[in-house]
Amino acid sequence: LQLQASGGGTVQAGGSLRLSCAASGFAVDDYAIAWYRQPPGKERELVASITSDGGTTYTDPVKGRFIISRSNFEDAVYLQMNSLKPEDTAVYYCSTVDRGRRRWGQGTLVTVSS
């Protein structure tokens, strides 16, 4: 089971980015998959998650701005990030739990300039 995040970059405040998390070794609709982020100097935090049934949850600071979605055909999970703010600057990770262990993909850096 592997996860690989991509799509980060530098964007101005108010802009948008779409992150992708490519899954290998498993079907994305068999697992709950989450996006986390770690701002500079801070702890990693949950941003959004999607369950195997397609239910979604978001942390309050991103509600109404971020959308998590999934493509079963492409075995990928996406995070559409709109109206980005400087405080969204962080390394973003996708993650799932497999046999009781949390698995992480490598992070992708998002930098939002003011």
Secondary structure, 3 states (H helix, E strand, C coil): CEEEEECCEEEECCCCEEEEEEEECCCHHHCCEEEEEECCCCCCEEEEEECCCCCEEECHHHCCCEEEEEECCCCEEEEEECCCCHHHCEEEEEEEEECCEEEECECEEEEEEC
